[in-house]
C-alpha cells in the first residue's frame, strides 16, 4: 500500500491509509512519535502508540524508507 511522508521545520509525519504517525516539537507535540487512526480521530487527540506498537513499527519502517538517501 502506498504511503505519504513529509517533514517541515523538523516536525515530521507518515501516513498510510487511515493511520498517521507524527513527531512534533513541544508545545504542539510530545517530541515522540504519536500514532493516530484518522478514521476515528480526525482531530488527532488520542495517541494510540502504546496500544499499537506493531503499527508504530510498521510506519517507522516507512519513515526510514522515506528518509533513506537515494543513490
matplotlib code that plots the C-alpha trace (Angstrom):
import matplotlib.pyplot as plt

x = [0.0, 1.2, 2.2, 2.8, 5.6, 6.8, 9.0, 8.8, 10.8, 11.8, 8.3, 7.5, 4.8, 4.0, 0.5, -0.7, -4.5, -6.3, -3.1, -0.8, 2.4, 3.7, 6.5, 6.2, 8.3, 6.8, 4.5, 2.5, 3.6, 5.4, 8.7, 8.0, 6.3, 2.5, 0.0, -3.5, -6.3, -7.8, -11.0, -11.9, -9.9, -9.6, -8.5, -5.5, -6.3, -5.9, -2.4, -2.5, 1.3, 1.4, -1.7, -0.5, 3.3, 3.3, 1.6, 4.2, 7.0, 5.5, 5.0, 8.5, 9.9, 8.1, 9.6, 13.0, 12.4, 11.3, 14.4, 16.9, 19.1, 18.8, 21.9]
y = [0.0, 3.5, 6.0, 9.7, 11.1, 14.7, 16.9, 20.6, 22.6, 19.4, 18.2, 15.0, 12.5, 9.5, 8.4, 5.2, 4.7, 5.8, 5.7, 8.6, 8.6, 12.1, 13.7, 17.3, 19.7, 20.9, 22.7, 21.3, 17.7, 15.5, 15.2, 11.5, 9.5, 9.6, 7.3, 8.2, 6.5, 9.3, 7.4, 7.5, 10.6, 13.2, 15.8, 13.7, 13.8, 10.2, 8.8, 5.1, 4.4, 2.5, 0.4, -0.3, -0.9, -3.1, -0.3, 2.2, -0.1, -0.6, 3.1, 3.8, 1.4, 3.5, 6.7, 5.1, 4.3, 7.9, 9.5, 6.9, 8.8, 7.7, 6.8]
z = [0.0, -0.8, 1.8, 2.2, 4.3, 5.0, 7.2, 7.7, 10.2, 12.0, 12.5, 10.6, 9.8, 7.7, 6.7, 5.3, 4.8, 8.0, 10.1, 10.8, 12.7, 13.7, 15.6, 16.6, 18.8, 22.0, 22.8, 19.8, 20.3, 22.7, 20.8, 20.5, 17.8, 18.2, 16.4, 15.3, 13.4, 11.4, 10.6, 14.3, 15.4, 12.7, 15.3, 16.3, 20.1, 21.1, 20.8, 20.1, 20.0, 23.3, 22.4, 18.8, 18.9, 15.8, 13.7, 15.0, 14.0, 10.5, 9.9, 11.3, 8.6, 6.0, 7.5, 7.4, 3.7, 3.1, 4.6, 3.2, 0.7, -3.0, -5.0]

ax = plt.figure().add_subplot(projection="3d")
ax.plot(x, y, z, "-o")
ax.set_aspect("equal")
plt.show()
